[in-house]
Amino acid sequence: MKKTKIETTVYEYNSIKELSEEKQLLINQAKEATYRSYAPYSKFNVGAALLLENGKFIQGNNQENSAYPSGLCAERVAIFYANAKYPDIPVKAIAIASRTNDGFLNTPIPPCGSCRQVLLESEERYNQAIRVILYSENKIQIIESVKQLLPLFFDKEMLGK
């Protein structure tokens, strides 16, 4: 038997003011995007903002549907739009913010498994890590690569030849 240890490094900050201006702007773009989400069923509004290598910002938000599998998460809305509009430009970072009618959450919410896989595909596509910034009122977490969130990932190499 062989035992393999997998570690993830998460940087935590208590305030948005501790971050660079670029990261603050990205977080504010994600927070703003929550106000345009369509979440009439869950009342759980998620916003995502991407920073592309060319300096452009792309926003996305969750879009629910009464036929639940037909909706889409904020992260995938943003990444698919970025890949459609700027197919040759890598994503440098993504910020994710979540709120309910009571305000922004007190705990950062990470992307779901499907979103992690889609973000990982973008890392692989451009051979460049995507920094993940998770915002909440009381804590901000930063992960340097999607692979840190999905260490046992499925990629094109596993499809065989």
DOVEX-476274 format. One record per residue (C-alpha): x negated, y, z negated; residue in three letters; residue number from 1. Coordinates in nm, 2 decimals, m for minus. Layout:
- X;Y;Z;ALA;NUM
...
This chain:
- 0.00;0.00;0.00;MET;1
- m0.11;0.35;0.07;LYS;2
- 0.02;0.65;m0.11;LYS;3
- 0.03;0.99;0.07;THR;4
- 0.09;1.31;m0.12;LYS;5
- 0.26;1.60;0.07;ILE;6
- 0.23;1.95;m0.08;GLU;7
- 0.41;2.27;0.02;THR;8
- 0.29;2.61;m0.08;THR;9
- 0.55;2.88;m0.15;VAL;10
- 0.45;3.23;m0.23;TYR;11
- 0.70;3.41;m0.46;GLU;12
- 0.76;3.77;m0.51;TYR;13
- 1.00;3.95;m0.76;ASN;14
- 1.07;4.25;m0.54;SER;15
- 1.08;4.35;m0.18;ILE;16
- 0.85;4.64;m0.27;LYS;17
- 0.57;4.40;m0.32;GLU;18
- 0.57;4.31;0.05;LEU;19
- 0.42;4.48;0.35;SER;20
- 0.63;4.73;0.55;GLU;21
- 0.67;4.48;0.83;GLU;22
- 0.81;4.21;0.60;LYS;23
- 1.04;4.46;0.43;GLN;24
- 1.18;4.57;0.77;LEU;25
- 1.23;4.20;0.88;LEU;26
- 1.41;4.13;0.55;ILE;27
- 1.63;4.44;0.60;ASN;28
- 1.71;4.32;0.95;GLN;29
- 1.82;3.98;0.81;ALA;30
- 2.03;4.15;0.54;LYS;31
- 2.20;4.38;0.80;GLU;32
- 2.28;4.08;1.01;ALA;33
- 2.48;3.92;0.73;THR;34
- 2.74;4.19;0.77;TYR;35
- 2.82;4.08;1.13;ARG;36
- 2.84;3.71;1.05;SER;37
- 3.17;3.53;1.12;TYR;38
- 3.24;3.32;0.81;ALA;39
- 3.61;3.33;0.74;PRO;40
- 3.62;2.97;0.60;TYR;41
- 3.31;2.95;0.38;SER;42
- 3.28;3.32;0.29;LYS;43
- 2.91;3.25;0.30;PHE;44
- 2.74;3.51;0.52;ASN;45
- 2.39;3.43;0.65;VAL;46
- 2.17;3.66;0.85;GLY;47
- 1.84;3.58;1.02;ALA;48
- 1.59;3.81;1.18;ALA;49
- 1.29;3.71;1.39;LEU;50
- 0.98;3.91;1.45;LEU;51
- 0.84;3.82;1.79;LEU;52
- 0.47;3.84;1.89;GLU;53
- 0.56;4.14;2.11;ASN;54
- 0.69;4.34;1.81;GLY;55
- 1.06;4.30;1.90;LYS;56
- 1.31;4.20;1.63;PHE;57
- 1.60;3.96;1.71;ILE;58
- 1.89;3.92;1.47;GLN;59
- 2.13;3.63;1.43;GLY;60
- 2.41;3.54;1.19;ASN;61
- 2.62;3.23;1.12;ASN;62
- 2.92;3.18;1.34;GLN;63
- 3.19;2.95;1.19;GLU;64
- 3.47;2.78;1.37;ASN;65
- 3.78;2.60;1.24;SER;66
- 3.64;2.29;1.41;ALA;67
- 3.35;2.29;1.17;TYR;68
- 3.08;2.12;1.39;PRO;69
- 3.14;2.39;1.65;SER;70
- 2.99;2.66;1.44;GLY;71
- 2.62;2.76;1.44;LEU;72
- 2.38;2.87;1.17;CYS;73
- 2.21;3.22;1.17;ALA;74
- 1.86;3.08;1.23;GLU;75
- 1.96;2.89;1.54;ARG;76
- 2.16;3.18;1.68;VAL;77
- 1.85;3.40;1.65;ALA;78
- 1.60;3.15;1.78;ILE;79
- 1.81;3.04;2.08;PHE;80
- 1.87;3.41;2.17;TYR;81
- 1.50;3.49;2.14;ALA;82
- 1.41;3.19;2.36;ASN;83
- 1.67;3.28;2.62;ALA;84
- 1.58;3.65;2.63;LYS;85
- 1.20;3.63;2.58;TYR;86
- 1.11;3.27;2.68;PRO;87
- 0.73;3.34;2.69;ASP;88
- 0.70;3.52;2.36;ILE;89
- 0.63;3.33;2.04;PRO;90
- 0.81;3.40;1.71;VAL;91
- 0.57;3.53;1.43;LYS;92
- 0.82;3.52;1.14;ALA;93
- 1.18;3.47;1.04;ILE;94
- 1.36;3.62;0.74;ALA;95
- 1.68;3.47;0.61;ILE;96
- 1.93;3.64;0.37;ALA;97
- 2.26;3.51;0.23;SER;98
- 2.55;3.68;0.06;ARG;99
- 2.90;3.62;m0.05;THR;100
- 3.17;3.88;m0.12;ASN;101
- 3.00;3.93;m0.46;ASP;102
- 2.67;4.04;m0.29;GLY;103
- 2.34;3.89;m0.20;PHE;104
- 2.25;3.57;m0.37;LEU;105
- 2.02;3.55;m0.67;ASN;106
- 1.84;3.24;m0.53;THR;107
- 1.68;3.22;m0.19;PRO;108
- 1.85;2.98;0.05;ILE;109
- 1.63;2.78;0.29;PRO;110
- 1.73;2.67;0.64;PRO;111
- 1.93;2.35;0.68;CYS;112
- 1.77;2.05;0.83;GLY;113
- 1.89;2.12;1.18;SER;114
- 1.76;2.47;1.17;CYS;115
- 1.42;2.35;1.04;ARG;116
- 1.39;2.11;1.33;GLN;117
- 1.48;2.39;1.58;VAL;118
- 1.23;2.63;1.43;LEU;119
- 0.97;2.35;1.43;LEU;120
- 1.03;2.30;1.80;GLU;121
- 0.95;2.67;1.85;SER;122
- 0.63;2.64;1.65;GLU;123
- 0.53;2.34;1.87;GLU;124
- 0.64;2.51;2.19;ARG;125
- 0.41;2.81;2.14;TYR;126
- 0.15;2.63;1.93;ASN;127
- 0.19;2.90;1.66;GLN;128
- 0.31;2.89;1.30;ALA;129
- 0.63;3.08;1.21;ILE;130
- 0.62;3.24;0.87;ARG;131
- 0.95;3.18;0.68;VAL;132
- 1.07;3.46;0.45;ILE;133
- 1.36;3.37;0.22;LEU;134
- 1.53;3.67;0.06;TYR;135
- 1.74;3.69;m0.26;SER;136
- 1.81;3.97;m0.50;GLU;137
- 1.58;3.82;m0.77;ASN;138
- 1.31;3.64;m0.57;LYS;139
- 1.16;3.64;m0.23;ILE;140
- 0.98;3.32;m0.11;GLN;141
- 0.73;3.31;0.18;ILE;142
- 0.62;2.99;0.35;ILE;143
- 0.34;3.01;0.60;GLU;144
- 0.48;2.76;0.85;SER;145
- 0.80;2.57;0.92;VAL;146
- 0.59;2.25;0.90;LYS;147
- 0.57;2.33;0.52;GLN;148
- 0.95;2.30;0.51;LEU;149
- 0.96;1.99;0.72;LEU;150
- 0.64;1.80;0.66;PRO;151
- 0.76;1.46;0.80;LEU;152
- 0.89;1.62;1.13;PHE;153
- 1.00;1.46;1.45;PHE;154
- 0.83;1.60;1.76;ASP;155
- 0.77;1.53;2.13;LYS;156
- 0.48;1.29;2.05;GLU;157
- 0.73;1.05;1.89;MET;158
- 0.93;1.02;2.21;LEU;159
- 0.66;0.80;2.36;GLY;160
- 0.56;0.77;2.72;LYS;161
